[in-house]
Amino acid sequence: MKRWLRALFAACVATLTAAGLLMAVLSGAPPAKAASLVQVTNFGNNPSNNKMYIYVPNNVRANPPILVALHQCTGTGPGFFGSTAFASLADQYGFIVIYPDANRSGQCWDVSSTQALTRNGGSDPVGIMSMITYTEQHFNGNPSQVYVTGASSGAMMTNVLLADYPDVFKAGAAFMGVPYHCFFTGTVDGWNSACANGQVSMTAQQWGDLVRNTADPGYSGPRPRMQLWHGTADGTLNYNNFGQEILQWTNVTGVSSTPVSTTTPVSGWTETMYGSTSNPPVEGISIAGAGHVLPIAGTGMEADAIAFFGLNNQSQGNTVTVTNPGNQTSAVGTAASVQIHATDSGSGQTLTYSATGLPAGLSINASSGLISGTPTAQGTSSVTVTARDGTGASGSASFTWTVSNTGGGTCHVTYTRSSQWAGGFTAQVVIGNTGSAAISSWSLTFTFPGDQKITSNFNGGFSQSGENATLTNASYNGSIAPGGSVSVGFQGTWTSNDTSPTSFALNGASCG
């Protein structure tokens, strides 16, 4: 065995043993499940004579998504099946998993030859594509929902496949990989020490140009999404490769390499999103202190990858829906709050809430979904709130939050409940201008303490999301002179609580 293969084998065995992740061959796998891993032969063009294994769950969908799961060096398809959670997730969500098995010294994938790094150039990628086509033809796999994931050498191949076949794959998740073309040596069994040691650094444009000009020249269609994982203490494929992958795929997908969101979803995990917080084109998860051992069993890493693909939100998974509270206004130095509501199609699920883009001074309660605090700076923020359940299913809603410079002292609001009956009420609201300048148009926001719902408004418009209500002027009463006032009214319904609101904001400024 070559010196580098002996070193890599030793590193893999040491780290996987420490993490409790030693691969089990098929004959030594855990007790049989209702469905089993099956080897497929004669599946098509296969230049490297690799093996194909497939897992089709008993509850497979009529037109199932396909996930290609690629093992690391020294690994096997059956071993990756036995040591990762992708098969159990397929049981839960009804997709098919292909487990390719590399047929070469050290069982590494070819990610270094010109053939492998070019669409239809030969070597391992062509054989893997044949496995996908076979699955589409014989198991009714959905060609518009093909995904790939892998660890170490399998993560490198994940990068290669997304570059070579951007029209085939919808998304990928690479655990401990390197950028496409970083490992190039021109030989099938090449080992690029500079890349492995994190010594290959380029600009985002240079990395992106390699994908565009080398893998599939002339392709101009949409690019697959990419999720990237790496441990900060990786001694086999240096952590620097994580940042280089981010540069490459943000450039390829056309988004900034500056994250739009940085969160800690799990202790020790740093998750960065690029381009968007809703279905981000690129997502990175850095695992503090982890070596070359990802995905770590029992931590939910595989489930997070499946959630990134969206496979957990299909018909056999849960659906989380977040109610949009509408655009918000408040003032510097004045307490503000808004309740976020979400529902889950699954029973008995506990939702965890998070938010990005909140104005300074505000935060969200992860358990209740209540956003509260006192804004400290003026400006308009783009806020995205997300609710996630225990299966990894999530939903989001986005809105703007405008904070004005000061609150209080320029307006006064009187709220009077004019009449009330079982299930209904009418109310009058008088808005007074206590400032020195005329108000040319107005928007009054407030929160009902009870379960009231506005059904119609007099002398203006209205909107309501949950308990958060907004009244707006009509064409004839938008101007309020200093010392003047305007009166509006509305009719509404209530069920158990008709307590009157006591806090109001006019055009984002709190009223006295």
C-alpha positions as CSV (number, residue, x, y, z in Angstrom):
1,M,0.0,0.0,0.0
2,K,1.3,3.4,-0.8
3,R,2.7,5.5,2.0
4,W,-0.1,8.1,1.8
5,L,-2.7,5.4,1.8
6,R,-1.2,3.8,4.9
7,A,-1.3,7.2,6.6
8,L,-4.8,7.9,5.5
9,F,-5.9,4.4,6.6
10,A,-4.3,4.9,10.0
11,A,-6.0,8.3,10.4
12,C,-9.4,7.0,9.4
13,V,-9.2,4.0,11.7
14,A,-8.0,6.0,14.7
15,T,-10.6,8.7,14.4
16,L,-13.5,6.5,13.5
17,T,-12.7,4.1,16.3
18,A,-12.6,7.1,18.7
19,A,-16.0,8.2,17.5
20,G,-17.5,4.8,17.6
21,L,-18.0,4.8,13.8
22,L,-16.1,1.8,12.5
23,M,-17.8,0.5,9.4
24,A,-19.7,-2.7,9.4
25,V,-19.7,-4.8,6.3
26,L,-23.0,-6.2,5.2
27,S,-22.6,-9.6,6.9
28,G,-21.8,-7.8,10.2
29,A,-24.4,-5.1,10.0
30,P,-27.0,-4.4,12.7
31,P,-30.1,-6.6,12.9
32,A,-32.0,-6.6,9.6
33,K,-34.6,-3.9,9.0
34,A,-37.9,-4.4,7.2
35,A,-36.0,-3.4,4.0
36,S,-32.5,-4.4,3.3
37,L,-29.4,-3.2,1.3
38,V,-29.3,-5.0,-2.1
39,Q,-26.4,-5.2,-4.6
40,V,-27.2,-4.3,-8.2
41,T,-25.1,-5.6,-11.1
42,N,-25.1,-4.8,-14.8
43,F,-26.4,-1.3,-14.1
44,G,-24.8,0.4,-17.1
45,N,-21.5,2.1,-18.2
46,N,-19.1,1.6,-15.4
47,P,-15.5,2.4,-16.4
48,S,-14.0,1.8,-12.9
49,N,-15.9,-1.4,-12.3
50,N,-17.4,0.0,-9.1
51,K,-20.1,-1.8,-7.2
52,M,-23.7,-0.5,-6.7
53,Y,-25.8,-1.1,-3.6
54,I,-29.3,0.3,-3.2
55,Y,-31.6,0.8,-0.3
56,V,-35.4,1.0,-1.1
57,P,-37.5,1.5,2.1
58,N,-40.8,-0.3,2.3
59,N,-42.7,3.0,2.4
60,V,-40.9,4.3,-0.7
61,R,-42.9,7.0,-2.5
62,A,-44.4,6.6,-5.9
63,N,-41.8,8.8,-7.5
64,P,-39.1,8.9,-4.9
65,P,-36.1,11.3,-4.5
66,I,-32.7,9.7,-4.9
67,L,-29.8,10.2,-2.5
68,V,-26.3,9.1,-3.5
69,A,-24.2,8.4,-0.3
70,L,-20.5,8.1,-0.8
71,H,-18.1,6.4,1.6
72,Q,-14.6,7.6,2.7
73,C,-11.3,6.1,1.8
74,T,-10.9,2.5,3.3
75,G,-14.7,2.4,3.4
76,T,-17.3,0.5,1.5
77,G,-20.9,1.0,0.4
78,P,-22.3,-1.5,2.9
79,G,-20.1,0.0,5.6
80,F,-21.4,3.5,5.0
81,F,-24.9,2.1,5.0
82,G,-24.3,0.6,8.4
83,S,-22.5,3.5,10.1
84,T,-24.6,6.4,9.0
85,A,-28.3,7.4,9.5
86,F,-29.2,7.9,5.9
87,A,-31.1,4.6,5.6
88,S,-33.1,5.2,8.7
89,L,-34.0,8.7,7.4
90,A,-35.0,7.0,4.1
91,D,-37.4,4.8,6.2
92,Q,-38.9,7.9,7.7
93,Y,-39.2,10.0,4.6
94,G,-39.5,7.5,1.7
95,F,-36.5,8.3,-0.5
96,I,-34.1,5.9,-2.1
97,V,-30.4,5.7,-1.1
98,I,-27.6,4.5,-3.5
99,Y,-24.4,3.4,-1.8
100,P,-21.6,3.2,-4.4
101,D,-18.6,1.1,-3.6
102,A,-15.2,2.2,-4.9
103,N,-13.0,-0.4,-6.7
104,R,-9.5,0.8,-6.3
105,S,-6.5,0.7,-4.0
106,G,-7.5,2.1,-0.6
107,Q,-11.1,2.4,-1.7
108,C,-10.8,6.1,-2.4
109,W,-12.8,7.8,-5.1
110,D,-11.0,9.3,-8.2
111,V,-11.2,13.1,-7.6
112,S,-7.8,13.8,-9.1
113,S,-7.8,12.8,-12.8
114,T,-8.7,14.8,-15.8
115,Q,-11.3,12.1,-16.6
116,A,-13.1,12.5,-13.3
117,L,-13.0,16.2,-13.3
118,T,-14.8,16.5,-16.7
119,R,-18.4,15.8,-17.5
120,N,-18.7,12.3,-19.2
121,G,-14.9,12.1,-19.1
122,G,-14.9,8.6,-17.6
123,S,-13.7,7.1,-14.3
124,D,-15.9,7.0,-11.2
125,P,-18.4,9.8,-11.9
126,V,-19.6,8.1,-15.1
127,G,-20.3,4.9,-13.1
128,I,-22.2,6.8,-10.4
129,M,-24.3,8.5,-13.1
130,S,-25.2,5.0,-14.5
131,M,-26.4,4.0,-11.0
132,I,-28.6,7.1,-10.9
133,T,-30.1,6.4,-14.4
134,Y,-30.7,2.7,-13.4
135,T,-32.5,3.8,-10.3
136,E,-34.7,6.2,-12.3
137,Q,-35.5,3.5,-14.8
138,H,-36.1,0.5,-12.5
139,F,-37.3,2.1,-9.3
140,N,-39.2,5.1,-10.8
141,G,-36.7,7.5,-9.1
142,N,-37.4,11.2,-9.6
143,P,-34.9,12.8,-11.9
144,S,-35.7,16.2,-10.6
145,Q,-34.8,15.2,-7.1
146,V,-31.3,13.7,-7.1
147,Y,-29.0,14.6,-4.2
148,V,-25.5,13.5,-3.1
149,T,-23.6,13.4,0.1
150,G,-20.4,11.8,1.3
151,A,-17.6,11.8,3.9
152,S,-13.9,12.6,3.3
153,S,-13.1,11.1,-0.2
154,G,-16.9,10.9,-0.6
155,A,-17.2,14.6,0.2
156,M,-14.5,15.3,-2.4
157,M,-16.6,13.3,-4.9
158,T,-19.7,15.3,-3.8
159,N,-17.9,18.5,-4.9
160,V,-16.9,16.8,-8.2
161,L,-20.3,15.5,-9.0
162,L,-22.0,18.9,-8.4
163,A,-19.4,20.5,-10.7
164,D,-19.6,17.9,-13.4
165,Y,-23.3,17.4,-13.5
166,P,-25.1,20.6,-12.3
167,D,-28.2,19.7,-14.3
168,V,-28.5,16.3,-12.5
169,F,-28.1,17.1,-8.9
170,K,-30.4,19.4,-6.9
171,A,-28.1,19.7,-3.9
172,G,-25.2,18.2,-2.1
173,A,-23.8,17.9,1.4
174,A,-20.1,17.4,1.8
175,F,-18.7,16.2,5.1
176,M,-15.0,17.0,5.4
177,G,-14.2,17.6,1.7
178,V,-12.1,19.9,-0.5
179,P,-13.1,22.2,-3.4
180,Y,-13.6,20.8,-6.8
181,H,-10.2,20.5,-8.7
182,C,-8.2,21.1,-5.5
183,F,-7.0,17.5,-5.5
184,F,-6.0,17.4,-9.2
185,T,-2.9,15.5,-10.0
186,G,-3.7,14.2,-13.5
187,T,-3.7,10.6,-12.2
188,V,-6.5,8.3,-11.1
189,D,-4.9,7.4,-7.8
190,G,-3.3,10.7,-7.1
191,W,-2.8,12.3,-3.7
192,N,-2.4,16.0,-3.5
193,S,-0.6,16.8,-0.3
194,A,-0.8,20.5,-0.7
195,C,-4.6,20.4,-0.9
196,A,-4.9,17.9,1.9
197,N,-2.8,20.1,4.1
198,G,-4.8,23.2,3.4
199,Q,-2.1,24.9,1.4
200,V,-4.1,25.6,-1.7
201,S,-5.9,28.9,-1.5
202,M,-7.5,30.9,-4.3
203,T,-10.0,33.7,-4.8
204,A,-13.7,32.9,-5.0
205,Q,-13.5,33.9,-8.7
206,Q,-10.7,31.5,-9.4
207,W,-12.4,28.6,-7.7
208,G,-15.6,29.4,-9.5
209,D,-13.9,29.6,-12.9
210,L,-12.5,26.1,-12.4
211,V,-16.0,24.8,-12.1
212,R,-17.4,26.8,-15.0
213,N,-14.5,26.3,-17.4
214,T,-13.3,22.8,-16.6
215,A,-16.1,20.6,-15.3
216,D,-18.9,21.3,-17.8
217,P,-17.8,24.1,-20.1
218,G,-20.7,26.0,-21.7
219,Y,-23.3,25.1,-19.0
220,S,-25.3,28.2,-18.1
221,G,-28.3,26.7,-16.2
222,P,-29.1,26.8,-12.5
223,R,-26.5,25.4,-10.1
224,P,-27.2,22.9,-7.3
225,R,-27.2,24.1,-3.6
226,M,-24.3,23.0,-1.4
227,Q,-24.0,22.3,2.3
228,L,-20.5,22.0,3.7
229,W,-19.3,20.4,7.0
230,H,-15.8,20.4,8.6
231,G,-14.2,19.9,12.0
232,T,-11.8,22.6,13.2
233,A,-9.3,20.0,14.3
234,D,-9.3,17.9,11.2
235,G,-5.8,16.5,10.8
236,T,-6.4,14.6,7.5
237,L,-8.0,17.2,5.3
238,N,-7.1,20.6,6.8
239,Y,-9.8,22.9,8.0
240,N,-8.7,25.6,5.5
241,N,-10.4,23.6,2.8
242,F,-13.8,24.4,4.4
243,G,-13.3,28.1,3.7
244,Q,-12.1,27.4,0.2
245,E,-15.2,25.3,-0.5
246,I,-17.3,28.2,0.7
247,L,-15.5,30.6,-1.6
248,Q,-16.0,28.2,-4.6
249,W,-19.7,27.5,-4.2
250,T,-20.8,31.0,-3.3
251,N,-19.1,32.2,-6.4
252,V,-20.6,29.4,-8.5
253,T,-24.1,30.0,-7.2
254,G,-23.7,33.8,-7.6
255,V,-23.9,34.9,-4.0
256,S,-21.6,36.8,-1.6
257,S,-19.1,34.8,0.5
258,T,-20.1,37.0,3.4
259,P,-22.8,35.1,5.4
260,V,-26.2,36.6,5.8
261,S,-26.7,34.6,9.0
262,T,-24.4,33.1,11.6
263,T,-26.0,30.9,14.3
264,T,-25.2,28.2,16.8
265,P,-28.0,25.6,16.3
266,V,-26.2,23.1,18.5
267,S,-23.5,23.6,21.0
268,G,-20.1,23.6,19.2
269,W,-21.7,24.0,15.8
270,T,-21.4,27.3,13.9
271,E,-23.8,27.5,11.0
272,T,-23.4,30.2,8.3
273,M,-25.8,30.8,5.5
274,Y,-25.0,32.6,2.2
275,G,-27.3,34.4,-0.1
276,S,-30.5,33.8,1.8
277,T,-31.8,32.4,5.1
278,S,-34.6,30.6,3.2
279,N,-33.2,27.7,1.2
280,P,-29.7,29.2,1.1
281,P,-27.7,28.4,-2.0
282,V,-24.7,27.6,0.3
283,E,-24.6,26.7,3.9
284,G,-21.5,25.9,6.1
285,I,-21.4,24.1,9.4
286,S,-18.1,24.3,11.4
287,I,-17.8,21.8,14.2
288,A,-15.5,23.0,17.0
289,G,-12.8,20.6,18.1
290,A,-13.9,17.8,15.8
291,G,-11.3,15.8,13.8
292,H,-11.8,13.7,10.7
293,V,-14.8,11.9,12.1
294,L,-17.9,13.5,10.4
295,P,-20.8,12.7,10.4
296,I,-20.7,11.9,14.1
297,A,-23.2,9.2,15.1
298,G,-26.2,10.3,17.2
299,T,-25.7,14.1,16.7
300,G,-28.3,14.6,14.0
301,M,-25.8,15.7,11.3
302,E,-27.3,13.4,8.7
303,A,-30.8,14.7,9.6
304,D,-29.6,18.2,9.2
305,A,-28.3,17.4,5.7
306,I,-31.7,15.8,4.8
307,A,-33.4,19.0,6.1
308,F,-31.1,21.1,3.9
309,F,-32.2,19.0,0.9
310,G,-35.8,19.5,1.9
311,L,-36.5,15.7,2.0
312,N,-37.9,16.0,5.5
313,N,-40.6,18.4,4.3
314,Q,-42.1,16.0,1.7
315,S,-45.4,14.3,2.0
316,Q,-44.1,11.7,4.5
317,G,-42.4,14.3,6.7
318,N,-43.6,17.1,8.9
319,T,-44.5,20.6,7.6
320,V,-43.9,23.6,9.8
321,T,-45.8,26.7,8.9
322,V,-44.9,30.1,10.4
323,T,-47.6,32.8,10.4
324,N,-46.2,36.1,9.1
325,P,-46.8,38.8,11.7
326,G,-46.6,41.6,9.1
327,N,-44.2,44.5,8.9
328,Q,-43.4,46.1,12.3
329,T,-42.7,49.6,13.5
330,S,-41.3,50.8,16.9
331,A,-39.1,53.5,18.4
332,V,-35.7,53.8,20.0
333,G,-36.0,53.5,23.7
334,T,-39.5,52.2,23.7
335,A,-40.3,48.6,24.6
336,A,-41.6,46.5,21.8
337,S,-42.8,43.0,21.3
338,V,-44.5,40.7,18.8
339,Q,-45.6,37.1,19.2
340,I,-44.6,34.6,16.5
341,H,-47.0,31.8,15.9
342,A,-46.2,28.5,14.1
343,T,-48.0,25.1,13.5
344,D,-46.6,21.7,12.8
345,S,-48.3,19.0,10.8
346,G,-46.8,16.3,13.0
347,S,-48.4,15.7,16.4
348,G,-46.6,16.1,19.7
349,Q,-43.7,18.2,18.2
350,T,-42.0,20.9,20.2
351,L,-41.0,23.9,18.2
352,T,-37.8,25.9,18.7
353,Y,-37.7,29.5,17.4
354,S,-34.9,31.5,16.0
355,A,-34.6,34.9,14.2
356,T,-32.1,36.7,12.1
357,G,-31.9,40.4,11.3
358,L,-33.6,41.6,14.5
359,P,-33.1,45.3,15.3
360,A,-30.4,45.9,18.0
361,G,-32.0,45.5,21.5
362,L,-34.5,42.8,20.4
363,S,-34.3,39.1,20.9
364,I,-36.6,36.0,20.4
365,N,-37.5,33.5,23.1
366,A,-36.5,30.1,21.6
367,S,-39.3,28.3,23.5
368,S,-42.2,30.7,23.1
369,G,-41.5,32.6,19.9
370,L,-42.0,36.0,21.6
371,I,-39.8,38.7,20.2
372,S,-39.2,41.4,22.8
373,G,-36.9,44.1,24.0
374,T,-36.1,47.8,23.6
375,P,-34.7,49.0,20.3
376,T,-31.4,50.9,20.6
377,A,-30.9,52.2,17.1
378,Q,-33.0,53.5,14.3
379,G,-33.2,51.9,10.9
380,T,-35.1,49.3,8.9
381,S,-34.2,45.6,9.3
382,S,-35.1,42.6,7.2
383,V,-36.1,39.9,9.8
384,T,-36.6,36.2,9.2
385,V,-38.1,34.0,11.9
386,T,-37.8,30.2,11.8
387,A,-39.5,27.5,13.7
388,R,-37.9,24.0,13.7
389,D,-39.3,20.8,15.2
390,G,-37.5,17.7,16.6
391,T,-37.3,16.0,13.2
392,G,-35.5,18.9,11.6
393,A,-38.5,20.2,9.7
394,S,-38.7,23.9,9.6
395,G,-40.6,26.9,8.3
396,S,-39.8,30.6,8.0
397,A,-41.4,34.0,7.5
398,S,-39.8,37.3,6.6
399,F,-40.8,40.8,7.3
400,T,-39.4,44.3,7.9
401,W,-39.0,46.0,11.2
402,T,-38.6,49.8,11.1
403,V,-37.3,51.6,14.2
404,S,-37.7,55.4,14.3
405,N,-35.3,57.7,16.2
406,T,-37.5,58.7,19.2
407,G,-40.8,57.7,20.7
408,G,-43.4,59.4,22.7
409,G,-44.3,63.1,23.0
410,T,-45.7,63.7,19.5
411,C,-49.0,61.8,19.6
412,H,-51.7,60.7,22.0
413,V,-54.2,57.9,21.5
414,T,-57.5,57.2,23.2
415,Y,-59.1,53.8,22.7
416,T,-62.7,53.4,23.8
417,R,-64.8,50.3,23.5
418,S,-68.1,51.8,22.3
419,S,-70.2,48.7,22.6
420,Q,-69.8,45.0,23.4
421,W,-71.9,41.9,23.1
422,A,-71.3,38.1,23.2
423,G,-68.7,37.5,20.5
424,G,-68.6,41.1,19.2
425,F,-67.7,44.7,19.9
426,T,-67.1,48.1,18.4
427,A,-64.4,50.5,19.3
428,Q,-63.4,54.1,18.7
429,V,-59.8,55.3,18.4
430,V,-58.9,59.0,18.6
431,I,-55.4,59.9,17.4
432,G,-54.1,63.3,18.5
433,N,-51.1,65.1,17.2
434,T,-49.3,66.6,20.2
435,G,-46.2,67.6,18.2
436,S,-45.3,70.9,16.4
437,A,-45.4,69.6,12.9
438,A,-48.3,68.3,10.8
439,I,-48.7,64.6,10.1
440,S,-49.3,64.0,6.4
441,S,-50.2,60.4,6.5
442,W,-50.4,57.9,9.4
443,S,-50.3,54.2,10.3
444,L,-51.2,53.2,13.9
445,T,-50.0,49.9,15.2
446,F,-51.0,48.1,18.4
447,T,-51.4,44.6,19.9
448,F,-54.6,43.2,21.3
449,P,-54.1,41.7,24.8
450,G,-57.0,39.3,24.1
451,D,-58.3,37.3,21.1
452,Q,-60.0,40.1,19.2
453,K,-60.2,40.2,15.5
454,I,-61.1,43.3,13.4
455,T,-63.7,42.6,10.8
456,S,-64.4,46.1,9.4
457,N,-63.1,49.6,9.8
458,F,-64.6,53.0,9.6
459,N,-62.7,56.1,8.2
460,G,-59.7,54.1,7.1
461,G,-58.0,50.8,6.3
462,F,-56.9,48.0,8.6
463,S,-54.8,44.8,8.6
464,Q,-54.2,42.2,11.3
465,S,-51.8,39.3,11.8
466,G,-52.4,37.3,15.0
467,E,-52.9,39.8,17.8
468,N,-50.9,42.5,15.9
469,A,-53.2,45.1,14.3
470,T,-52.6,48.1,12.0
471,L,-55.0,51.0,11.2
472,T,-54.3,53.3,8.3
473,N,-55.7,56.6,7.1
474,A,-58.3,57.1,4.4
475,S,-57.8,59.4,1.5
476,Y,-59.5,62.3,3.3
477,N,-58.1,62.0,6.9
478,G,-54.4,61.4,6.5
479,S,-53.4,64.9,7.6
480,I,-53.5,65.8,11.3
481,A,-52.5,69.3,12.2
482,P,-50.5,70.1,15.4
483,G,-53.0,70.0,18.2
484,G,-55.6,68.3,16.0
485,S,-57.0,64.8,16.0
486,V,-58.8,62.3,13.9
487,S,-61.3,59.7,15.0
488,V,-61.6,56.2,13.5
489,G,-63.6,53.2,14.5
490,F,-63.9,49.5,13.8
491,Q,-66.0,46.4,14.5
492,G,-64.6,43.1,15.6
493,T,-65.1,39.7,17.2
494,W,-63.8,38.1,20.3
495,T,-64.1,34.7,22.0
496,S,-62.7,34.7,25.6
497,N,-60.9,38.0,26.1
498,D,-61.9,41.5,25.0
499,T,-59.3,43.5,27.1
500,S,-58.5,46.8,25.5
501,P,-55.0,47.6,24.1
502,T,-53.0,50.2,26.0
503,S,-49.8,50.7,23.9
504,F,-49.8,52.4,20.5
505,A,-47.3,53.5,17.9
506,L,-47.9,56.1,15.2
507,N,-45.7,55.8,12.2
508,G,-43.2,53.8,14.3
509,A,-43.2,56.3,17.2
510,S,-44.7,55.3,20.6
511,C,-47.7,57.5,21.6
512,G,-48.3,58.8,25.1
